[in-house]
Amino acid sequence: MFTKINLILVLKETVIGLTIFSFTILGPSGWILDNLENYKKKDAAES
């Protein structure tokens, strides 16, 4: 059984873990989507 202190610690660890996981997954994909127009323009100029 969890004590109140252990429960708070588990919740903090869960929030930190999910936050890091979200930034790890969403960070690079957000950067790609943000710069997608630049790649399209570069591709059109080379053609």
Buried (B, 14 or more C-beta within 10 A) or exposed (E): EEEEEEEEEEEEEEEEEEEEEEEEEEEEEEEEEEEEEEEEEEEEEEE
